[in-house]
């Protein structure tokens, strides 16, 4: 595998990690809709805020790991063989 291909693979994995972080944060903060999407069963602000605060360390770890992989992949792909 050439350096360019390895760099592109790392970049793709990094972008997937960033996407995973965003989806994970949204899933934890929203908590999934109840049986129906009606206004009466919405979650209060305090519940959403506490869920976001609990999920933030995992989001930060996943997002920064993905960013590091993207940067490493771009550097690897740009380095001459």
Secondary structure, DSSP 8 states (H G I E B T S, - for coil): --HHHHHHHHHHHHHHHHHHHHHHHHHHHH----SS--GGG---HHHHHHHHHHHHHHHHHHHHHHHHHHHHHHHHHHS--
